[in-house]
Amino acid sequence: MLLELLWTFFKIGFMSFGGGYAMLPVIEHAALKEGWMTAEQYTEAIAIAGMAPGPVAMNSAVYVGYAAGGWIGSLVASLGIVLPSAIVMFLVATVFYRVYDNQWIQAALNGMKPAVIALIAYAAYTMTIHSGFITGFSFSTFASIAIFIAALTAMIRFRVHPLAMIIVSGIVGIVIYA
């Protein structure tokens, strides 16, 4: 029964696209077909999975696995739904590291950096505008822009680790706005 649980969730994890909510009907079909849960129990599982922190598909797999085989079943179902992604990422990483030193790959990656930075900057800009954090040009607006530019410059020019920049930027923000 545990192998069947593993194989079912492996197939769901491998063949489902579109995120956790797209997996829910497939998980429901498997849970009902195999007799692991009733329709009412599955509805309750989705309600609990939606309220619990974490991805809804993973939470659903844990709940269905637990209903089918106890805590070992929940571990097996979790492993089954995550294993396909882990395998694909391992294969992609293996190929990537083999071609990483290729000059064409390096040129493509270096060419993407400005676009990624621009997308991140635009996302930060739109979030601050929509959140009401920046309503006009004031000291706080200037300080926010200065912190962002200083952090970005330090990361690029001095190769400062992003985690260090997040911590330093947070401390500077607390000092300025506190």
C-alpha positions in Angstrom: 0.0 0.0 0.0 2.9 2.4 0.7 4.4 1.7 -2.7 1.1 2.4 -4.3 0.8 5.7 -2.3 4.4 6.7 -3.4 3.8 5.8 -7.0 0.4 7.7 -7.1 1.9 10.9 -5.7 5.0 10.5 -7.8 2.8 10.5 -10.9 0.8 13.5 -9.6 4.0 15.5 -8.8 5.5 14.6 -12.2 2.5 15.2 -14.5 0.7 18.1 -12.8 1.5 21.6 -14.0 0.2 25.0 -12.9 0.8 25.0 -9.2 -0.8 23.4 -6.2 -4.4 24.2 -6.9 -4.1 22.5 -10.3 -3.1 19.3 -8.5 -6.1 19.2 -6.2 -8.5 17.6 -8.6 -5.9 14.9 -9.5 -5.2 14.2 -5.8 -9.0 14.1 -5.2 -9.4 11.6 -8.0 -6.6 9.3 -6.7 -7.8 9.6 -3.0 -11.4 8.6 -3.9 -10.5 6.0 -6.5 -8.1 4.2 -4.2 -10.5 4.5 -1.3 -8.1 6.4 0.9 -10.8 9.0 1.7 -14.4 9.8 1.1 -15.5 13.0 -0.7 -16.4 14.6 2.6 -13.0 13.8 4.1 -11.2 15.1 1.1 -13.2 18.4 1.3 -12.1 18.7 4.9 -8.5 17.9 3.9 -8.6 20.8 1.4 -10.0 23.2 3.9 -7.3 22.3 6.4 -4.6 22.3 3.7 -5.7 25.8 2.7 -5.6 27.1 6.2 -2.2 25.5 7.1 1.0 27.3 6.2 2.8 25.9 3.2 1.9 24.8 -0.3 -1.7 23.5 -0.6 -0.7 20.5 -2.7 1.9 19.4 -0.3 -0.5 19.9 2.7 -3.1 17.9 0.8 -0.6 15.1 0.1 0.3 14.9 3.7 -3.3 14.8 4.8 -4.3 12.1 2.2 -1.1 10.1 3.0 -2.0 10.2 6.7 -5.5 9.0 6.0 -4.2 6.2 3.9 -1.3 5.0 6.1 -0.7 7.1 9.2 2.3 9.2 9.7 4.4 6.9 7.5 1.8 7.3 4.7 2.1 11.1 5.1 5.9 10.9 4.7 5.6 8.6 1.7 3.0 10.8 0.0 5.2 13.9 0.7 8.2 12.2 -0.8 6.2 11.1 -3.8 4.9 14.5 -4.6 8.3 16.2 -4.1 10.6 13.6 -5.7 9.8 14.4 -9.4 10.7 18.1 -8.9 13.9 17.1 -7.1 14.9 14.7 -9.9 14.2 17.3 -12.7 16.2 19.9 -10.8 19.1 17.5 -10.3 19.1 16.7 -14.0 18.9 20.4 -15.0 21.7 21.3 -12.5 23.9 18.5 -13.8 23.5 19.8 -17.4 23.9 23.4 -16.3 27.2 22.7 -14.5 28.6 20.9 -17.4 28.0 23.8 -19.8 28.4 26.6 -17.3 32.0 27.4 -18.4 30.9 27.7 -22.0 31.5 31.2 -23.3 28.1 31.3 -25.0 26.3 30.4 -21.8 28.3 32.9 -19.9 27.4 35.6 -22.4 23.7 34.7 -22.3 23.7 34.8 -18.5 25.6 38.1 -18.4 23.1 39.5 -20.9 20.2 38.6 -18.7 21.5 40.3 -15.6 20.3 43.9 -16.5 16.9 42.5 -17.4 16.6 40.7 -14.1 17.7 43.7 -12.1 15.2 45.9 -14.0 12.4 43.5 -13.3 13.3 43.4 -9.6 13.5 47.2 -9.5 10.1 47.5 -11.2 8.5 45.1 -8.8 9.9 47.0 -5.9 8.7 50.3 -7.4 5.2 49.0 -8.0 4.9 47.4 -4.6 5.9 50.6 -2.9 3.5 52.7 -5.0 0.5 50.3 -4.5 1.2 49.8 -0.8 1.0 53.5 -0.2 4.5 53.5 1.3 5.6 56.2 -1.2 2.9 58.8 -1.8 5.1 61.7 -3.1 8.6 62.9 -3.1 9.7 63.3 0.5 12.6 62.4 2.7 11.4 58.8 3.1 11.1 58.5 -0.7 14.6 59.8 -1.1 15.9 57.6 1.7 14.3 54.5 0.2 15.7 55.2 -3.3 19.1 55.9 -1.8 19.1 52.7 0.2 18.1 50.7 -2.9 20.8 52.2 -5.1 23.5 51.9 -2.4 22.6 48.2 -1.8 22.5 47.5 -5.6 25.8 49.2 -6.1 27.5 47.4 -3.2 26.2 44.1 -4.5 27.5 44.6 -8.0 30.7 46.6 -7.5 32.0 45.0 -4.3 30.4 41.6 -4.7 28.6 41.7 -1.3 26.5 38.7 -0.5 22.8 39.4 -1.0 21.9 38.2 2.5 24.4 40.7 4.0 22.7 43.4 2.0 19.3 42.4 3.2 20.4 42.6 6.8 22.2 45.9 6.4 19.4 47.4 4.5 16.9 46.3 7.1 19.0 47.8 9.9 19.4 51.1 8.0 15.7 51.2 7.3 14.9 50.6 11.0 17.3 53.4 12.0 15.9 55.9 9.5 12.2 55.1 10.0 12.2 54.4 13.8 
